[in-house]
Amino acid sequence: MAKSLVVVESPAKVRTIKRYIGKDYEVKASMGHVKDLPKNELGVDVDDGFKPKYVAVKSKNNVLKEIKDAAGKSDTIYLALDPDREGEAIAWHISSEIESGHKGQDVYRVLFNEITRSAVTQALANPGRIDQNKVDAQQARRILDRLVGYKLSPLLWSKVRRGLSAGRVQSVALRLICDREKEINDFVSEEYWSITASLEAEEPPAFEAKLNKIDGKKANVKNQETAQAIVDQAQGSPFKVSKLQRKERRRNPSAPFITSTLQQEAFKQLRFSARKTMTLAQKLYEGLDVGDEGTMGLITYMRTDSRRVSEEARSQARDYIAANYGKEFIPKKAREYKNKSTAQEAHEAIRPTIPGRSPEDVKSFLQGDEYALYRLIWNRFTASQMSSAVYDTTTVDIQSGKYEFRATGSIVKFQGFTILYEEAEEADEKKTPES
């Protein structure tokens, strides 16, 4: 029994990983969860510390049997499920189902954030154990889902419509939406007027200036009569520049994508739904055929809240930028982005597995939407390691009697990261340079 068993979550990974680890390993896919709370009962003992009752998922009986049979023929079992709480829970359930003849020291947990030869072989060479804290976190979420669903869903059926379900997240989100809607309905609107002057100097072009102050105080025009009076008075007075200020401002690139920002930007730029974005990202992560290199994962794990990037990836990105854009486009130090305190530090941000593999290098191997998403991820990550954009900004205060108007403008002094990537803007958004 020389073979080792590697269990992954998705069937799409099996072929890719088999190419990397050779014939001494058998690779099986769990195809998601193999155990769950029962469908026809609460499955949580609320009188005994909320202890869950897990049963095998009926549709996965054959899958689970295959995994257990393969484990019985293997000396070592590597549970290589996805590197998140759900993957940890699946690994824990599979471990509990493996035949008792396999002792704990023979069952390992391995993690890789990207499906490349180096990442997979390194993970197998440095196996760990199941993280019970992650398992407990997933169990808590699952139990909350079940408790909320079983308690609230019947209420929805009686009050709204049968068949509706309530969940741990959506129920709270709905409450927030309802509270916000009430605030909107209760809001007493106040009339507000803004006044903009179209001006021309001795040298073109024409420009616009907004009313900023009245008698040195912040302008606050509350009705049409006042606004019209200001317009009439200003039109009868000369406009003179009272103050001119020039500054250099810098804009830094955005951090590499995490799951939420990827979904947001993919919708803004590509009009992809969140589901479509994650489906495409899953394919890019699990591996696609890229010609002579065979099947390979093109991006790191796409379910992450971490902005961390490995030192090696940052270095490769900087080398690519210097070679293709020039040394002036890389900052003196590689950029690092801070995580929120709740982020899972073990993960990386979403990035290309090989930073030097440009979208054009793989375009001929990808479908249109796959290419579009890979290009978005690659551009965002590469730009995140580029120099700041530099602007010359000018602010002009213009006096017309007791009214002060203000005009601002900027010109690009150095493109920096914007030569490659800029975030999409909503219809009512307008970006300004940041110092």
C-alpha positions as CSV (number, residue, x, y, z in Angstrom):
1,M,0.0,0.0,0.0
2,A,2.5,2.6,-1.2
3,K,-0.1,5.0,-2.5
4,S,-1.2,8.2,-0.7
5,L,-4.7,9.6,-1.0
6,V,-5.3,13.3,-1.6
7,V,-8.9,14.5,-1.1
8,V,-9.9,17.8,-2.7
9,E,-13.2,19.6,-2.9
10,S,-13.9,20.0,-6.6
11,P,-13.6,17.5,-9.4
12,A,-12.0,20.1,-11.6
13,K,-8.9,20.2,-9.4
14,V,-8.3,16.4,-9.7
15,R,-6.8,16.5,-13.1
16,T,-4.7,19.5,-12.4
17,I,-3.3,18.2,-9.2
18,K,-2.7,14.7,-10.6
19,R,-0.3,16.2,-13.1
20,Y,1.8,17.7,-10.4
21,I,2.1,14.8,-7.9
22,G,2.5,11.7,-10.0
23,K,1.3,8.1,-9.8
24,D,2.1,7.5,-6.2
25,Y,-1.0,9.6,-5.2
26,E,-4.6,8.9,-5.7
27,V,-6.8,12.0,-5.9
28,K,-10.5,12.1,-5.0
29,A,-13.0,14.9,-4.9
30,S,-15.6,15.3,-2.1
31,M,-17.7,17.5,-4.3
32,G,-18.6,19.8,-1.4
33,H,-19.9,18.7,2.0
34,V,-20.4,15.0,2.7
35,K,-22.2,15.5,6.0
36,D,-24.7,18.0,7.2
37,L,-27.5,18.6,9.7
38,P,-30.6,16.4,8.8
39,K,-33.2,18.0,6.5
40,N,-36.3,16.9,8.3
41,E,-35.5,17.9,11.9
42,L,-33.8,20.7,13.8
43,G,-30.7,18.6,14.3
44,V,-29.4,20.8,17.1
45,D,-29.8,19.8,20.8
46,V,-30.5,23.2,22.4
47,D,-30.6,21.6,25.8
48,D,-27.1,20.1,25.5
49,G,-24.8,23.0,24.5
50,F,-26.4,23.3,21.1
51,K,-24.8,20.0,20.1
52,P,-25.2,19.4,16.3
53,K,-26.3,16.1,14.9
54,Y,-24.6,15.3,11.6
55,V,-25.7,12.8,9.0
56,A,-24.2,11.8,5.7
57,V,-25.6,13.7,2.8
58,K,-27.7,11.2,0.9
59,S,-26.5,12.3,-2.6
60,K,-22.9,11.9,-1.5
61,N,-23.1,8.3,-0.3
62,N,-21.2,6.9,-3.3
63,V,-18.6,9.7,-3.1
64,L,-18.1,9.0,0.6
65,K,-17.8,5.3,-0.1
66,E,-15.1,5.9,-2.8
67,I,-13.1,8.1,-0.5
68,K,-13.3,5.6,2.4
69,D,-12.3,2.7,0.0
70,A,-9.4,4.7,-1.3
71,A,-8.3,5.6,2.2
72,G,-8.3,1.9,3.1
73,K,-5.7,1.2,0.4
74,S,-3.5,4.2,1.3
75,D,-0.8,4.6,3.9
76,T,-1.2,8.4,4.2
77,I,-4.2,10.6,3.7
78,Y,-3.9,14.3,2.8
79,L,-7.1,16.3,3.2
80,A,-6.6,19.2,0.7
81,L,-10.0,20.8,0.9
82,D,-10.4,24.5,0.3
83,P,-8.4,26.8,2.7
84,D,-11.4,28.3,4.4
85,R,-13.8,27.4,7.3
86,E,-16.0,25.3,5.0
87,G,-13.1,23.3,3.7
88,E,-11.9,22.8,7.2
89,A,-15.3,21.4,8.2
90,I,-15.4,19.1,5.2
91,A,-11.9,17.8,6.1
92,W,-13.1,17.2,9.7
93,H,-16.2,15.3,8.5
94,I,-14.2,13.1,6.1
95,S,-11.6,12.4,8.8
96,S,-14.3,11.2,11.1
97,E,-15.7,8.9,8.4
98,I,-12.4,7.3,7.5
99,E,-12.0,3.7,8.7
100,S,-10.8,3.3,12.3
101,G,-7.7,1.5,11.0
102,H,-6.2,4.8,10.0
103,K,-4.7,6.4,13.0
104,G,-4.6,10.2,13.5
105,Q,-0.9,10.5,12.5
106,D,-1.7,9.1,9.1
107,V,-4.3,11.8,8.3
108,Y,-3.0,15.2,7.5
109,R,-4.5,18.6,6.5
110,V,-2.7,20.4,3.7
111,L,-3.4,23.9,2.5
112,F,-2.6,25.7,-0.8
113,N,-3.9,29.1,-1.9
114,E,-3.0,28.5,-5.5
115,I,-3.0,25.4,-7.7
116,T,0.4,25.5,-9.1
117,R,3.1,22.8,-9.1
118,S,5.2,24.6,-6.5
119,A,2.3,25.4,-4.2
120,V,0.9,21.8,-4.3
121,T,4.2,20.0,-3.8
122,Q,5.2,22.4,-1.0
123,A,1.9,21.9,0.8
124,L,2.3,18.1,0.6
125,A,5.9,18.4,1.9
126,N,4.7,20.4,4.9
127,P,1.4,18.9,6.1
128,G,-0.5,20.0,9.2
129,R,-3.5,19.0,11.2
130,I,-7.1,20.0,11.1
131,D,-7.7,23.4,12.8
132,Q,-10.4,22.8,15.3
133,N,-11.0,26.5,15.8
134,K,-12.0,26.8,12.1
135,V,-14.2,23.8,12.4
136,D,-15.9,25.2,15.4
137,A,-16.4,28.6,13.6
138,Q,-18.1,26.8,10.7
139,Q,-20.2,24.7,13.0
140,A,-21.4,27.8,14.9
141,R,-22.4,29.5,11.6
142,R,-24.2,26.3,10.4
143,I,-26.1,25.9,13.7
144,L,-27.1,29.6,13.6
145,D,-28.4,29.1,10.1
146,R,-30.5,26.1,11.2
147,L,-31.8,27.8,14.3
148,V,-32.8,31.0,12.6
149,G,-34.2,29.1,9.6
150,Y,-36.4,26.8,11.7
151,K,-37.7,29.6,13.9
152,L,-38.3,32.3,11.4
153,S,-39.2,30.4,8.2
154,P,-42.6,29.2,9.6
155,L,-43.4,32.7,10.6
156,L,-42.7,33.9,7.0
157,W,-45.0,31.1,5.7
158,S,-47.9,32.3,7.8
159,K,-47.4,36.0,7.3
160,V,-46.0,36.3,3.8
161,R,-45.8,33.3,1.5
162,R,-45.2,29.6,2.0
163,G,-41.8,28.4,0.7
164,L,-39.9,31.4,1.8
165,S,-36.8,30.8,3.9
166,A,-35.0,32.9,6.5
167,G,-31.2,32.8,7.1
168,R,-28.6,33.9,9.5
169,V,-27.4,36.7,7.2
170,Q,-30.4,37.6,5.1
171,S,-32.7,38.0,8.0
172,V,-30.4,40.5,9.7
173,A,-29.7,42.2,6.4
174,L,-33.5,42.5,5.8
175,R,-33.9,44.1,9.2
176,L,-31.2,46.7,8.3
177,I,-32.8,47.5,5.0
178,C,-36.2,48.0,6.7
179,D,-34.7,50.2,9.4
180,R,-32.9,52.3,6.7
181,E,-36.1,52.5,4.6
182,K,-37.9,53.8,7.7
183,E,-35.2,56.5,8.2
184,I,-35.6,57.5,4.6
185,N,-39.4,57.8,4.9
186,D,-39.1,59.7,8.2
187,F,-36.5,62.1,6.8
188,V,-37.7,65.7,6.4
189,S,-36.1,67.1,3.3
190,E,-34.6,70.6,3.2
191,E,-34.5,72.7,0.0
192,Y,-30.9,73.4,-1.1
193,W,-29.6,75.4,-4.1
194,S,-26.2,75.4,-5.6
195,I,-25.0,78.2,-8.0
196,T,-22.3,77.7,-10.7
197,A,-20.8,80.5,-12.7
198,S,-19.6,79.9,-16.3
199,L,-16.5,82.1,-16.7
200,E,-13.9,83.0,-19.3
201,A,-10.5,84.5,-18.7
202,E,-8.3,86.3,-21.2
203,E,-6.9,83.0,-22.1
204,P,-9.1,80.0,-22.9
205,P,-10.6,77.6,-22.0
206,A,-13.8,78.6,-20.3
207,F,-14.3,77.1,-16.9
208,E,-16.9,76.8,-14.1
209,A,-16.8,78.0,-10.5
210,K,-19.2,77.2,-7.7
211,L,-20.5,79.6,-5.1
212,N,-18.4,78.8,-2.0
213,K,-18.9,81.7,0.5
214,I,-21.1,84.7,1.2
215,D,-19.6,87.4,3.3
216,G,-16.8,85.0,4.3
217,K,-19.2,82.3,5.5
218,K,-20.0,79.0,4.0
219,A,-22.8,79.5,1.4
220,N,-26.1,78.0,2.3
221,V,-28.8,78.9,-0.2
222,K,-32.2,77.5,0.9
223,N,-34.7,78.7,-1.7
224,Q,-35.2,79.9,-5.2
225,E,-35.8,83.5,-4.3
226,T,-32.4,83.8,-2.5
227,A,-30.6,82.0,-5.3
228,Q,-32.1,84.3,-8.0
229,A,-31.1,87.4,-5.9
230,I,-27.5,86.1,-5.7
231,V,-27.4,85.5,-9.5
232,D,-28.8,89.0,-10.2
233,Q,-26.2,90.7,-7.9
234,A,-23.3,88.6,-9.1
235,Q,-24.1,89.2,-12.8
236,G,-23.9,92.9,-12.1
237,S,-20.4,92.7,-10.5
238,P,-17.0,92.0,-11.9
239,F,-15.3,88.7,-11.1
240,K,-11.8,89.0,-9.8
241,V,-9.3,86.4,-8.8
242,S,-8.7,86.8,-5.0
243,K,-6.5,83.7,-4.3
244,L,-4.7,81.1,-6.4
245,Q,-3.1,78.0,-4.9
246,R,-1.1,75.3,-6.6
247,K,-0.3,71.9,-5.1
248,E,1.1,68.6,-6.1
249,R,-1.1,65.7,-5.1
250,R,-0.6,62.0,-5.2
251,R,-3.0,59.2,-5.7
252,N,-2.1,55.7,-4.5
253,P,-3.3,52.5,-6.1
254,S,-6.0,50.4,-4.6
255,A,-5.2,47.1,-2.8
256,P,-5.4,43.8,-4.6
257,F,-8.9,42.3,-4.7
258,I,-10.5,40.5,-1.9
259,T,-13.8,38.6,-2.5
260,S,-16.1,41.6,-1.9
261,T,-14.1,44.1,-3.9
262,L,-13.7,41.7,-6.8
263,Q,-17.5,41.2,-7.0
264,Q,-18.1,44.9,-6.8
265,E,-15.6,45.9,-9.5
266,A,-16.6,43.0,-11.8
267,F,-20.1,44.3,-11.7
268,K,-19.1,47.9,-12.3
269,Q,-16.7,47.2,-15.1
270,L,-17.9,44.0,-16.7
271,R,-21.6,43.9,-15.5
272,F,-21.0,40.4,-14.1
273,S,-23.3,39.3,-11.3
274,A,-21.7,38.1,-8.0
275,R,-22.6,34.5,-8.9
276,K,-21.1,34.7,-12.4
277,T,-17.9,36.4,-11.0
278,M,-17.4,33.6,-8.4
279,T,-18.1,30.9,-11.0
280,L,-15.5,32.3,-13.4
281,A,-13.0,32.9,-10.6
282,Q,-13.5,29.2,-9.4
283,K,-12.5,28.1,-12.9
284,L,-9.4,30.3,-13.0
285,Y,-8.4,29.1,-9.5
286,E,-9.0,25.4,-10.2
287,G,-7.1,25.3,-13.4
288,L,-7.5,25.8,-17.2
289,D,-5.5,24.5,-20.1
290,V,-2.9,27.0,-21.1
291,G,-1.2,25.2,-24.0
292,D,2.2,23.7,-23.5
293,E,2.1,24.3,-19.7
294,G,-1.0,22.1,-19.5
295,T,-3.7,22.7,-16.9
296,M,-2.8,25.3,-14.4
297,G,-4.5,27.5,-11.8
298,L,-4.3,31.1,-12.9
299,I,-5.3,32.9,-9.8
300,T,-5.1,32.4,-6.0
301,Y,-8.0,31.3,-3.9
302,M,-10.9,33.6,-4.6
303,R,-12.7,33.4,-1.2
304,T,-10.6,35.7,1.0
305,D,-10.8,38.8,3.1
306,S,-7.0,39.2,3.3
307,R,-5.0,41.9,1.4
308,R,-1.8,40.2,2.2
309,V,0.5,39.3,-0.8
310,S,3.6,37.1,-0.6
311,E,7.0,38.6,-0.9
312,E,7.7,36.5,-3.9
313,A,4.6,37.7,-5.8
314,R,5.4,41.3,-5.0
315,S,9.0,40.9,-6.2
316,Q,7.8,39.2,-9.5
317,A,5.3,42.0,-10.1
318,R,8.0,44.7,-9.6
319,D,10.3,42.9,-12.0
320,Y,7.5,42.8,-14.6
321,I,6.6,46.5,-14.1
322,A,10.3,47.6,-14.4
323,A,10.8,45.5,-17.6
324,N,7.6,46.6,-19.3
325,Y,6.9,50.1,-18.0
326,G,10.2,51.4,-16.6
327,K,11.8,51.7,-13.2
328,E,10.0,55.0,-12.5
329,F,6.8,53.0,-12.3
330,I,7.8,51.1,-9.3
331,P,8.0,52.6,-5.8
332,K,11.2,52.4,-3.8
333,K,9.7,49.8,-1.5
334,A,7.2,47.1,-2.4
335,R,3.7,48.0,-1.3
336,E,2.1,46.2,1.6
337,Y,-1.6,46.6,2.4
338,K,-3.1,46.4,5.9
339,N,-5.7,43.9,6.8
340,K,-8.8,44.4,8.9
341,S,-8.4,42.8,12.4
342,T,-10.9,40.1,11.4
343,A,-9.1,39.0,8.2
344,Q,-7.7,35.5,7.9
345,E,-4.0,36.2,7.7
346,A,-3.2,32.8,6.3
347,H,-4.8,33.7,3.0
348,E,-3.5,36.0,0.3
349,A,-5.4,38.6,-1.7
350,I,-6.7,37.5,-5.1
351,R,-3.9,37.7,-7.5
352,P,-2.4,35.9,-10.6
353,T,-0.4,32.9,-9.6
354,I,2.4,34.0,-11.9
355,P,2.5,37.8,-11.9
356,G,4.5,37.8,-15.1
357,R,1.8,36.0,-17.0
358,S,0.0,38.9,-18.7
359,P,-3.6,38.6,-19.9
360,E,-2.3,38.6,-23.5
361,D,-0.2,35.5,-22.7
362,V,-3.3,33.4,-22.0
363,K,-6.0,35.2,-24.0
364,S,-6.0,32.5,-26.8
365,F,-6.7,29.8,-24.2
366,L,-9.6,31.4,-22.3
367,Q,-13.2,32.1,-23.1
368,G,-14.2,35.7,-23.4
369,D,-15.6,36.1,-19.9
370,E,-12.7,34.1,-18.4
371,Y,-10.2,36.4,-20.1
372,A,-12.1,39.5,-19.0
373,L,-12.1,38.5,-15.3
374,Y,-8.4,37.4,-15.4
375,R,-7.5,40.7,-17.0
376,L,-9.3,42.6,-14.3
377,I,-7.6,40.6,-11.5
378,W,-4.2,40.9,-13.2
379,N,-4.5,44.6,-13.8
380,R,-5.6,45.4,-10.3
381,F,-2.8,43.3,-8.7
382,T,-0.1,44.7,-11.0
383,A,-1.3,48.3,-10.5
384,S,-1.2,47.7,-6.7
385,Q,2.6,47.5,-6.9
386,M,3.1,50.5,-9.1
387,S,4.0,54.1,-8.3
388,S,1.5,56.7,-7.3
389,A,-0.1,58.9,-9.9
390,V,1.0,62.6,-9.5
391,Y,-1.2,65.6,-10.3
392,D,-0.7,69.3,-10.4
393,T,-3.8,70.8,-8.9
394,T,-4.9,74.4,-8.9
395,T,-7.6,76.1,-6.7
396,V,-8.8,79.5,-7.7
397,D,-11.0,81.7,-5.4
398,I,-12.9,84.4,-7.4
399,Q,-14.6,87.3,-5.8
400,S,-17.8,89.0,-7.1
401,G,-18.8,91.5,-4.5
402,K,-19.6,89.7,-1.3
403,Y,-19.8,86.4,-3.1
404,E,-16.8,84.0,-3.4
405,F,-16.7,81.4,-6.1
406,R,-14.2,78.5,-6.3
407,A,-12.9,76.6,-9.2
408,T,-10.5,73.6,-9.0
409,G,-8.7,71.7,-11.7
410,S,-5.8,69.3,-12.1
411,I,-3.5,68.0,-14.8
412,V,-1.6,64.7,-14.8
413,K,2.0,65.2,-14.0
414,F,2.9,61.4,-13.9
415,Q,0.5,58.6,-14.8
416,G,1.9,56.1,-12.3
417,F,-0.5,53.1,-11.8
418,T,-3.3,54.8,-13.8
419,I,-1.4,53.8,-17.0
420,L,-2.7,50.3,-16.3
421,Y,-5.8,50.5,-14.0
422,E,-8.4,52.7,-12.5
423,E,-11.5,51.7,-10.6
424,A,-14.8,52.2,-12.3
425,E,-16.9,55.1,-11.1
426,E,-20.6,55.0,-10.3
427,A,-22.8,57.5,-12.2
428,D,-22.8,59.9,-9.2
429,E,-19.1,59.4,-8.2
430,K,-16.3,61.8,-9.1
431,K,-12.8,61.0,-8.1
432,T,-10.4,63.6,-6.8
433,P,-6.7,63.2,-6.4
434,E,-5.6,62.2,-2.9
435,S,-2.5,63.5,-1.2
